[in-house]
Amino acid sequence: MSKKTLVDVLAKKNGLSMRDAGAAVDRIIETIQRELKKNQRFSLPGFGTFSVSKRGARTGRNPRTGEAIKIKASKSVRFKAGATLKGGL
């Protein structure tokens, strides 16, 4: 499902304008991003948990040349589905 489709569904099911539904989706996404930056974790009971995963710096290989390269430390977002979501699939 795309963001546009989600906005369409929210607007129709809740009697909202497309603009209001789009703004609601944007606010939810912004809130999740802000909480991940601040607390490294965001949980929606029954749906799942978003968390920040940290990877340390490491040495990798350039597949073309075989040369060793340094890969910087990074962070990424992980999602773990909740029991209700898993049960509904």
Residue pairs with C-beta under 8 A, 6 or more apart in sequence:
3 25
6 25
7 18
7 21
7 22
7 25
8 18
8 21
10 16
10 21
10 24
10 25
11 17
11 18
11 20
11 21
14 21
16 24
32 42
32 50
35 41
35 42
36 42
36 50
36 51
36 52
36 77
40 51
40 52
41 49
41 50
41 51
41 52
42 49
42 50
42 51
43 49
43 50
44 82
45 82
46 82
46 83
46 84
46 85
47 81
47 82
47 84
47 85
48 79
48 80
48 81
48 82
48 85
49 79
49 80
49 82
50 77
50 78
50 79
51 77
51 78
51 79
51 80
52 75
52 76
52 77
52 78
53 75
53 76
53 77
53 78
54 73
54 74
54 75
55 73
55 74
55 75
55 76
56 73
57 70
57 71
57 72
57 73
58 70
58 71
59 68
59 69
59 70
59 71
60 68
60 69
60 70
60 71
61 67
61 68
61 69
62 68
62 69
